[in-house]
Amino acid sequence: MAKSSKLVAAKKGRVLLVRRRRDKLWMFPGGRKRAGESDRKCLRREIREELPNLKHGPLKLWREVRRKNRRSGRKMSDAIFLTKNASGRLKIGDKKEIDKAAWCKPRGLRLTPTSRYIRDRLFPK
């Protein structure tokens, strides 16, 4: 099982991203699992915490990523979920962790390593 879950929502050539307050890096919304929590339940909880007004509709598991980041050496262990029906106001719930949420073009932003991996696989140049 993955250690964390991420949500990939795309529409009109843009993807939903959130920006971490501590380092200003952009990432796909989601976060770490709690003990006994499934990948899907983790994602639903994290979305409620980070973006409480977001309606994401049905979730489809795209892939479980278990890799080592070539740059940092950190291990990635993420369940990546896709949705086609994300909507709602992008109000931030966890302001200590997230300082911005937006629909952005997938290129031209400083992304976390995991989000870069996801972007490069799902949205190639």
C-alpha positions as CSV (number, residue, x, y, z in Angstrom):
1,M,0.0,0.0,0.0
2,A,1.1,3.6,-0.7
3,K,2.1,6.0,2.0
4,S,0.2,8.9,0.5
5,S,-2.5,9.7,-2.1
6,K,-2.7,12.4,-4.7
7,L,-5.5,13.8,-6.8
8,V,-5.1,14.7,-10.5
9,A,-7.9,16.8,-11.8
10,A,-7.6,18.4,-15.3
11,K,-9.9,20.6,-17.4
12,K,-9.5,22.9,-20.3
13,G,-5.7,22.3,-20.5
14,R,-5.2,23.1,-16.8
15,V,-4.6,21.0,-13.7
16,L,-5.6,21.6,-10.1
17,L,-2.5,22.4,-8.0
18,V,-1.9,23.6,-4.5
19,R,1.2,25.5,-3.2
20,R,2.9,24.5,0.0
21,R,3.5,27.4,2.3
22,R,6.9,26.3,3.6
23,D,8.8,26.1,0.3
24,K,6.4,27.6,-2.2
25,L,6.5,24.4,-4.4
26,W,3.3,23.4,-6.2
27,M,1.9,19.9,-6.0
28,F,-1.2,17.9,-6.8
29,P,-3.5,17.9,-3.7
30,G,-3.4,15.0,-1.3
31,G,-1.2,13.8,1.6
32,R,0.0,11.1,3.9
33,K,-2.1,8.2,5.1
34,R,-3.0,7.6,8.7
35,A,-2.8,4.1,10.3
36,G,-5.5,1.8,9.0
37,E,-6.6,4.2,6.3
38,S,-7.1,3.1,2.7
39,D,-5.6,5.1,-0.2
40,R,-9.0,6.3,-1.3
41,K,-10.1,7.3,2.2
42,C,-6.8,9.1,2.7
43,L,-7.4,11.1,-0.4
44,R,-11.0,12.0,0.5
45,R,-9.9,13.2,3.9
46,E,-6.9,15.2,2.6
47,I,-9.1,16.9,0.0
48,R,-11.7,17.8,2.7
49,E,-8.9,19.3,4.8
50,E,-7.0,21.1,2.1
51,L,-9.9,22.2,-0.2
52,P,-13.2,21.8,1.7
53,N,-15.4,23.2,-1.1
54,L,-14.0,21.0,-3.9
55,K,-16.3,18.4,-5.3
56,H,-14.2,15.7,-7.1
57,G,-16.7,13.2,-8.3
58,P,-15.7,9.5,-8.9
59,L,-12.1,8.7,-8.4
60,K,-10.1,6.2,-10.6
61,L,-6.8,4.8,-9.5
62,W,-4.3,5.6,-12.2
63,R,-1.2,4.1,-10.7
64,E,0.7,3.4,-7.5
65,V,4.1,4.9,-7.7
66,R,7.0,3.3,-5.8
67,R,10.2,4.8,-6.9
68,K,13.3,6.6,-5.8
69,N,13.7,10.2,-6.8
70,R,16.9,10.5,-8.9
71,R,17.7,14.0,-7.7
72,S,17.0,13.8,-4.0
73,G,17.2,10.0,-3.3
74,R,13.9,10.2,-1.5
75,K,11.5,7.2,-1.9
76,M,8.1,8.0,-3.4
77,S,5.2,5.8,-2.5
78,D,2.0,7.4,-3.8
79,A,-1.4,6.2,-5.0
80,I,-2.4,8.6,-7.8
81,F,-6.1,9.1,-8.5
82,L,-7.7,10.8,-11.5
83,T,-11.1,12.6,-11.6
84,K,-12.8,14.2,-14.5
85,N,-15.5,16.1,-12.6
86,A,-13.7,18.4,-10.1
87,S,-15.6,21.6,-9.4
88,G,-16.3,24.1,-6.7
89,R,-14.6,27.1,-5.1
90,L,-10.9,26.7,-4.3
91,K,-11.2,27.8,-0.7
92,I,-8.1,26.7,1.3
93,G,-8.9,24.7,4.5
94,D,-5.4,24.0,5.9
95,K,-3.8,27.5,5.8
96,K,-0.8,26.3,7.8
97,E,0.2,23.9,5.1
98,I,-1.2,25.4,1.9
99,D,-1.2,29.1,0.8
100,K,-2.7,28.9,-2.6
101,A,-4.8,26.7,-4.9
102,A,-5.3,27.2,-8.6
103,W,-6.1,25.7,-12.0
104,C,-2.7,26.0,-13.8
105,K,-1.0,25.0,-16.9
106,P,1.0,21.9,-16.0
107,R,4.4,23.5,-17.1
108,G,6.3,26.5,-15.9
109,L,5.8,26.1,-12.2
110,R,8.2,24.8,-9.5
111,L,6.7,21.4,-8.6
112,T,7.5,18.9,-5.9
113,P,9.4,15.8,-7.2
114,T,6.3,13.6,-7.0
115,S,4.2,16.1,-8.9
116,R,6.9,16.5,-11.5
117,Y,6.8,12.7,-12.0
118,I,3.0,12.7,-12.4
119,R,3.0,15.7,-14.7
120,D,5.7,14.2,-17.0
121,R,3.8,10.9,-17.3
122,L,0.2,12.3,-17.7
123,F,0.9,15.5,-19.5
124,P,4.1,15.0,-21.7
125,K,5.4,17.9,-23.7
